[in-house]
Amino acid sequence: MMEFKQDKDLGAVNKAAATNINDDNVKVKRHTVLDGLRGYGCFLVLMYHMRLGNVYSAWVSIGLFFMLSGLLITTMALKQYQKKGHFSAIIFYQRRVIRLLPAINMLIAIIAIVGIFKRYGWLGMSTSSPEEQYFLRYDLLWALGYGENFNLVWRDNDYFADFQEASIARHLWSLAVEEQVLLLL
């Protein structure tokens, strides 16, 4: 019988995998002020996308997201280096995969299922054109490979354009940028 360990950083994972990951795990003190900033940033982005008020400063919250992610990652790396004398990129990526990949894969699967429903006009959805079907497959492949930011640039897709056909996965561009920066480091 499999045993599961509940860890607030890792979620429910196999005990053996959690043990391997937690061998070099370094706990970082949680700062509620930073959580509040992140929550406020999410609120601004939601207000912008729902077009409630003139929230043009929502773009700043994306920069805030990158700054807080960088602060957290750097703090964890430095603490691990101080505690163990090294930083393990393998453990870092194991934790990242466990934390992010399930949600991203679920999102992409839901988008793909909605795309199939649109293709055949099921559940009263309007039928998508062959061009829309092509771009949906293209967008999802770029999203799976953490390259949505490049997809948006090559398609000349303006993030702020109101009446432009948008990539359905365009909100994954920020994770793509973060992943690319981490790979460079």
C-alpha positions as CSV (number, residue, x, y, z in Angstrom):
1,M,0.0,0.0,0.0
2,M,1.3,3.5,-0.9
3,E,1.7,6.0,1.8
4,F,1.2,9.7,1.1
5,K,2.7,12.6,3.0
6,Q,1.0,15.9,3.1
7,D,3.4,18.8,2.9
8,K,2.1,22.3,2.4
9,D,5.0,23.1,0.0
10,L,4.7,19.9,-2.1
11,G,1.1,18.8,-1.7
12,A,0.2,15.2,-1.5
13,V,3.1,13.2,-3.0
14,N,4.6,9.8,-2.8
15,K,6.5,9.5,0.5
16,A,9.7,8.3,-1.2
17,A,9.6,11.2,-3.7
18,A,8.9,13.7,-0.9
19,T,11.8,12.3,1.2
20,N,14.2,12.6,-1.8
21,I,13.1,16.2,-2.4
22,N,13.1,17.2,1.2
23,D,16.6,15.9,1.9
24,D,18.0,19.3,0.8
25,N,14.8,21.2,1.4
26,V,15.2,24.6,3.0
27,K,12.3,26.3,4.6
28,V,11.9,30.0,3.9
29,K,10.0,32.2,6.4
30,R,6.6,33.2,5.0
31,H,6.0,37.0,4.8
32,T,2.3,37.9,4.9
33,V,3.1,41.3,3.5
34,L,4.5,39.7,0.3
35,D,1.4,37.4,0.2
36,G,-0.8,40.6,0.4
37,L,1.2,42.2,-2.4
38,R,0.8,39.1,-4.6
39,G,-3.0,39.0,-3.8
40,Y,-3.3,42.7,-4.7
41,G,-1.5,42.1,-7.9
42,C,-3.9,39.3,-8.8
43,F,-6.8,41.5,-7.9
44,L,-5.5,44.2,-10.3
45,V,-5.1,41.7,-13.2
46,L,-8.6,40.3,-12.6
47,M,-10.0,43.8,-12.6
48,Y,-8.2,44.6,-15.9
49,H,-9.4,41.4,-17.6
50,M,-12.9,41.9,-16.4
51,R,-12.8,45.5,-17.6
52,L,-13.9,46.8,-14.3
53,G,-12.7,50.4,-14.1
54,N,-9.6,51.9,-15.6
55,V,-7.0,49.6,-14.1
56,Y,-4.1,50.2,-16.5
57,S,-1.6,49.7,-13.7
58,A,-2.4,45.9,-13.7
59,W,0.7,45.5,-15.9
60,V,2.9,46.5,-12.9
61,S,1.6,43.4,-11.0
62,I,3.3,41.2,-13.6
63,G,6.6,42.8,-12.8
64,L,5.8,42.3,-9.1
65,F,5.1,38.6,-9.8
66,F,8.6,38.3,-11.4
67,M,10.3,40.2,-8.6
68,L,8.6,38.1,-5.8
69,S,9.4,34.8,-7.7
70,G,13.0,35.9,-8.1
71,L,13.2,36.9,-4.4
72,L,11.8,33.6,-3.3
73,I,14.0,31.5,-5.6
74,T,17.2,33.4,-4.7
75,T,16.4,33.2,-1.0
76,M,15.9,29.5,-1.2
77,A,19.1,29.0,-3.2
78,L,21.2,31.0,-0.8
79,K,19.7,29.3,2.3
80,Q,20.3,25.9,0.8
81,Y,23.9,26.9,-0.1
82,Q,24.5,28.1,3.5
83,K,23.0,25.0,5.0
84,K,24.4,22.3,2.7
85,G,27.3,24.0,0.9
86,H,25.7,23.6,-2.5
87,F,22.5,24.4,-4.5
88,S,20.8,21.5,-6.2
89,A,19.1,22.5,-9.4
90,I,17.7,19.0,-9.7
91,I,15.8,19.3,-6.4
92,F,14.6,22.8,-7.3
93,Y,13.2,21.5,-10.6
94,Q,11.6,18.5,-8.9
95,R,9.7,20.8,-6.6
96,R,8.8,23.1,-9.4
97,V,7.4,20.2,-11.5
98,I,5.4,18.8,-8.6
99,R,4.0,22.3,-7.9
100,L,3.2,23.6,-11.4
101,L,2.9,20.9,-14.0
102,P,-0.3,19.3,-12.7
103,A,-2.2,22.6,-12.9
104,I,-0.7,23.6,-16.3
105,N,-1.5,20.2,-17.8
106,M,-5.0,20.3,-16.4
107,L,-5.5,23.8,-17.9
108,I,-4.1,22.7,-21.3
109,A,-6.3,19.5,-21.3
110,I,-9.4,21.6,-20.5
111,I,-8.6,24.0,-23.4
112,A,-8.0,21.1,-25.7
113,I,-11.4,19.6,-24.7
114,V,-13.2,22.9,-25.3
115,G,-11.4,23.1,-28.7
116,I,-12.8,19.7,-29.6
117,F,-16.3,20.8,-28.6
118,K,-16.0,23.9,-30.7
119,R,-14.7,22.0,-33.7
120,Y,-17.8,19.8,-33.8
121,G,-20.2,22.4,-32.4
122,W,-21.1,20.3,-29.4
123,L,-23.1,21.7,-26.5
124,G,-24.3,24.6,-28.6
125,M,-20.8,26.0,-29.1
126,S,-20.2,27.8,-32.4
127,T,-18.1,25.8,-34.8
128,S,-14.5,26.9,-35.1
129,S,-12.9,27.5,-38.4
130,P,-9.9,25.5,-39.7
131,E,-7.7,28.5,-39.0
132,E,-8.9,28.6,-35.4
133,Q,-8.3,24.9,-35.0
134,Y,-4.7,25.3,-36.4
135,F,-3.9,28.1,-34.0
136,L,-5.4,26.3,-31.0
137,R,-3.1,23.3,-31.7
138,Y,-0.2,25.7,-32.2
139,D,-0.9,27.6,-29.1
140,L,-1.2,24.5,-26.9
141,L,2.1,23.1,-28.2
142,W,3.9,26.4,-27.4
143,A,2.3,26.4,-24.0
144,L,3.5,22.8,-23.3
145,G,7.0,23.8,-24.2
146,Y,7.1,26.9,-22.1
147,G,7.4,29.1,-25.2
148,E,4.1,31.0,-25.2
149,N,6.0,34.3,-25.1
150,F,7.8,33.5,-28.3
151,N,4.5,32.4,-29.9
152,L,2.9,35.7,-29.1
153,V,5.8,37.7,-30.5
154,W,6.0,35.6,-33.7
155,R,2.2,35.9,-34.2
156,D,2.5,39.7,-33.6
157,N,-0.2,39.3,-30.9
158,D,-0.7,42.5,-28.9
159,Y,-1.5,41.5,-25.3
160,F,-3.5,44.7,-24.8
161,A,-5.5,44.7,-28.1
162,D,-9.2,44.5,-27.4
163,F,-10.4,43.2,-30.8
164,Q,-7.6,41.0,-31.8
165,E,-7.9,37.2,-32.0
166,A,-6.0,36.2,-28.9
167,S,-4.1,33.1,-28.1
168,I,-6.2,31.1,-25.6
169,A,-3.0,30.2,-23.7
170,R,-1.5,33.7,-23.7
171,H,-1.7,34.0,-20.0
172,L,1.0,31.4,-19.7
173,W,3.6,33.8,-21.2
174,S,4.7,34.9,-17.8
175,L,5.5,31.4,-16.7
176,A,7.4,30.8,-19.9
177,V,9.6,33.9,-19.3
178,E,10.3,32.8,-15.8
179,E,11.3,29.3,-16.9
180,Q,13.5,30.6,-19.6
181,V,15.3,32.9,-17.2
182,L,15.8,30.0,-14.7
183,L,17.3,27.9,-17.5
184,L,19.8,30.6,-18.3
185,L,20.9,30.8,-14.7
